[in-house]
Amino acid sequence: MDLKYKVQFYTYWHTSSWLTAGANADTTVIKDENYFPYIPGKTLKGLIREMAELLYPDSDFVKECFGIGGDRIDIKDKNIASCFFSNAELTKETKKAINKLDKNMLYNKVTSTSIDKDGIAKEHSLREMEVTIPITLYAEINNLDDTYREKMITSIKMIKRLGLNRNRGLGKCDFMEVK
């Protein structure tokens, strides 16, 4: 069985690919080949697993749905996860509507600087980061055993922040089942 859900953002948010090099390695939002923001399924799986482990430690639910030992796969020992976590993306309809406009409207820049003990900005401490505007993305979890459905829903609802600088006000969100 599949579980469809949405991620509703209420504030700017930032997820990074970590694939670029240099000073801007983690300051650019990850985008698909058409310049739309998304959240990788691997990132979602990790967040949901963290909540599942808090709620249901050492349970069959966590072992079955998320696997054992992270990325190690050993079919005979059943360490492989039964569930597949898709990327979270905008709907096709939303992408089509935005394609008629300027995709840059999806992104903004936020800046920050370090302040010394006297309340003065430290020299050379100004930083700029690209963020995505509050939007709604959709994803699904495939091959979810129906006996674990309610535990998975409870786990996804526990996530309230996502991405970089969550402790500084970015990435406030809700995960909700889509029926």
Stockholm file with secondary structure:
# STOCKHOLM 1.0

chainA/1-179         MDLKYKVQFYTYWHTSSWLTAGANADTTVIKDENYFPYIPGKTLKGLIREMAELLYPDSDFVKECFGIGGDRIDIKDKNIASCFFSNAELTKETKKAINKLDKNMLYNKVTSTSIDKDGIAKEHSLREMEVTIPITLYAEINNLDDTYREKMITSIKMIKRLGLNRNRGLGKCDFMEVK
#=GR chainA/1-179 SS CCEEEEEEESSCBCCCCCCSCSTTTTTSCCBCTTSCBCBCHHHHHHHHHHHHHHHSTTCHHHHHHHCSSTTCCCGGGTCSCSCEECCBBCCHHHHHHHHTSCGGGGEEEEEECCBCTTSCBCTTCCEEEEEECSCEEEEEEESCCGGGHHHHHHHHHTCCBCSTTGGGTCCBEEEEECC
#=GC SS_cons         CCEEEEEEESSCBCCCCCCSCSTTTTTSCCBCTTSCBCBCHHHHHHHHHHHHHHHSTTCHHHHHHHCSSTTCCCGGGTCSCSCEECCBBCCHHHHHHHHTSCGGGGEEEEEECCBCTTSCBCTTCCEEEEEECSCEEEEEEESCCGGGHHHHHHHHHTCCBCSTTGGGTCCBEEEEECC
//
